[in-house]
Amino acid sequence: MIVLDASVALKWIFADEDGAEAALAIRDTHISGENEVAVPSLFFYEVANVLATKVRLSATEAQAAFRLFWDFEFQVCDLDGDDFLEAMRISHNARISVYDACYLVPALRLGCKMATADLKFKEKVSRHGSVELIGEGG
């Protein structure tokens, strides 16, 4: 199992980005049943926001792309109060947003790796869990 952040999953659609090959390999192992992908529930908010406001897609294209993610059969991790307290602790210690820490918490709870394309995030949280960098990050 691996927990993905949106920066990795979005490479499935924008396959010309750095790290897309590794991101697509994660997708393919999930589709084949070799590896399960988990995401925190906020993943869908972030993906929807990026597709609607940060990329050059028509509204129809953005909605179609979002539907692909929604239908992907991820293990969706809802965070409870203790998870948010852990995210706040990581946020404080690593100097990252609670929002970003909420991606790491499910990986810690599940005892698995988390994948990101954000080098700065990986560097800041490296002592808090196993984070895999996809692409050159940034």
SULPE-V747178 format. One line per field, one symbol per residue. ss: DSSP state (~ for helix, > for strand, _ for the rest). psi: psi as a letter, one per 30 degrees, with the letter a starting at -180 (. if undefined). burial: b if it has 16 or more other C-alpha atoms within 10 Angstrom, else e. Layout:
# SULPE-V747178
ss->???
psi->???
burial->???
This chain:
# SULPE-V747178
ss->_>>>_~~~~~~~_______~~~~~~~~~~~~_____>>>>_~~~~~~~~~~~~~____~~~~~~~~~~~~____>>>___~~~~~~~~~~~~~~___~~~~~~~~~~~~~__>>>>__~~~~~~~_____>>>_____
psi->kkkkleeeefffeifglkfeeeeeeeeefeefgfkkkkklffeeeeeeeeeffflikleeeeeeeeeeeegfhljkjkkaeeeeeeeeeeeeefhlleeeffeeeeeeefhllkklgjeeeeeegeffljkkkjafa.
burial->bbbbbbbbbbbbeeeeeebbbbbbebbeebeeeeebbbbbebbbeebbebbbeeeeeeeeebeebbeebeeeebebbebeeebbebbbebbeebebebeebbbbbbbbeeebbbbbbbeebbeebeeebbbbbbbebe
